[in-house]
Amino acid sequence: MGENVEVKIYDIKEALAIADKQDLDLVEISPKADPPVCKVMDYKKFLYEQKKREKAIKQKASKVVVKEIRFGPNTDDHDYEFKKKNAEKFLKEGAKLKAYVFFKGRSIVFKDKGQILLLRLAQDLEEIAKVEQMPKLEGKRMIMMLAPSTTKTKK
């Protein structure tokens, strides 16, 4: 029932009197039990500690970071290698990667080049990443999502 209170079945008026005598609240713990279970406690203190526990759990939860890498349909080899190294770094840190080819103006006619570029990236990074979403054209962008593979541990 609470601190300094014997655990037994009390009448509701009697339980309220006990709580009032100790300047505490009578809080219903499980209303579906027969008889309902109540506890004498400081309700505001209980709420404060509950919020504190929830906040601690939220801080421990991992946040998913999504990094982006942008290519053009005619990206040359040097730029591709540079961006691939950045992609490797992001994936090793445990972040997801959104690689996309942006088509400006009439360059949309090179859709196949963009897809080949993204598939090449996926193939080059297959040891450290797995493809979550295959290259897909959305408006003027062809997007592919990569996630760090579970076999590789992050630093």
C-alpha positions in Angstrom: 0.0 0.0 0.0 2.9 2.4 0.6 5.5 3.4 3.2 4.6 2.8 6.8 1.2 1.2 5.8 0.4 -2.5 6.4 -0.5 -4.3 3.2 -4.1 -5.5 3.5 -7.5 -4.8 2.1 -8.8 -1.4 3.3 -12.2 0.4 2.8 -11.8 3.3 0.3 -12.6 5.9 3.0 -10.1 4.3 5.4 -7.4 4.3 2.6 -8.1 7.9 1.8 -7.8 8.8 5.5 -4.4 7.0 5.8 -3.1 8.9 2.7 -4.4 12.2 4.0 -2.8 11.6 7.4 0.6 11.2 5.7 0.1 14.2 3.4 0.4 11.8 0.4 -1.9 10.7 -2.5 -3.8 7.5 -2.9 -2.9 6.2 -6.4 -4.7 3.4 -8.1 -2.0 1.0 -9.5 -4.1 -1.7 -11.2 -7.8 -0.9 -11.4 -8.8 -4.2 -13.1 -7.6 -6.3 -10.1 -10.2 -7.6 -7.7 -10.0 -5.7 -5.3 -8.3 -2.8 -7.1 -4.7 -2.2 -6.0 -3.8 1.2 -4.6 -0.6 2.7 -3.2 0.0 5.7 -0.9 2.7 7.9 -2.5 3.6 11.4 -3.6 2.0 11.4 -7.1 4.0 14.4 -8.4 7.3 12.8 -7.4 6.2 9.6 -9.1 5.4 11.5 -12.3 8.8 13.3 -12.1 10.7 10.1 -11.8 8.7 8.5 -14.6 9.6 11.3 -16.9 13.2 11.1 -15.9 13.3 7.4 -16.7 11.6 8.0 -20.1 14.2 10.7 -20.9 17.1 8.4 -20.0 15.6 5.6 -22.3 15.2 8.1 -25.1 18.8 9.3 -24.8 20.1 5.7 -25.1 18.0 5.0 -28.2 20.2 5.2 -31.4 19.3 7.9 -33.9 19.5 7.0 -37.6 21.7 9.4 -39.5 21.2 9.7 -43.3 24.1 11.2 -45.3 23.6 12.2 -48.9 26.0 12.0 -51.9 25.1 13.7 -55.1 26.3 12.7 -58.6 25.7 14.1 -62.0 25.0 11.7 -64.9 28.4 12.5 -66.4 30.5 12.3 -63.2 34.1 11.4 -64.2 36.2 8.8 -62.5 38.2 11.0 -60.2 35.1 12.7 -58.7 33.4 9.3 -58.4 36.4 7.8 -56.5 36.4 10.9 -54.2 32.7 10.6 -53.4 33.0 6.8 -53.0 35.7 7.3 -50.3 33.3 9.7 -48.5 30.5 7.1 -48.8 32.7 4.5 -47.3 33.5 6.8 -44.4 29.8 7.5 -43.7 28.9 3.9 -43.8 31.7 2.9 -41.5 30.5 5.5 -39.0 27.1 3.7 -39.0 25.1 6.2 -41.1 22.7 5.3 -43.9 23.6 6.7 -47.3 21.3 8.3 -49.8 23.2 8.4 -53.2 21.4 10.2 -56.0 22.1 11.4 -59.5 20.6 14.8 -60.2 19.5 15.4 -63.8 19.6 19.1 -64.9 17.7 20.3 -68.0 18.1 17.9 -70.9 20.5 15.6 -69.1 17.4 13.5 -68.2 18.1 11.6 -71.4 21.1 10.0 -69.7 18.9 8.0 -67.2 20.7 4.8 -68.1 24.1 6.4 -67.3 22.8 7.5 -63.9 21.5 4.0 -63.1 24.8 2.5 -64.1 26.7 4.9 -61.9 24.5 4.1 -58.8 24.8 0.3 -59.5 28.5 0.7 -59.8 28.6 2.4 -56.4 26.5 -0.3 -54.9 28.9 -3.0 -56.3 32.0 -1.1 -55.1 30.6 -0.8 -51.6 29.0 -4.3 -51.3 31.5 -5.4 -48.7 30.5 -2.7 -46.2 26.9 -1.9 -47.3 23.7 -3.4 -48.4 21.2 -1.9 -50.8 18.0 -0.9 -49.1 16.4 0.6 -52.2 17.4 0.0 -55.8 17.9 3.0 -58.0 14.5 4.6 -58.6 13.7 7.8 -60.6 11.8 10.4 -58.7 11.3 13.6 -60.6 14.7 14.8 -61.7 16.6 12.6 -59.3 17.5 8.9 -59.4 17.8 7.8 -55.8 19.4 4.7 -54.2 19.5 4.0 -50.4 22.4 2.1 -48.8 22.7 0.9 -45.2 25.8 -0.3 -43.4 26.0 -4.1 -43.5 25.5 -5.9 -40.1 28.6 -8.0 -40.6 30.8 -5.0 -40.3 31.1 -3.5 -36.8 31.1 0.3 -36.6 34.0 2.1 -34.8 
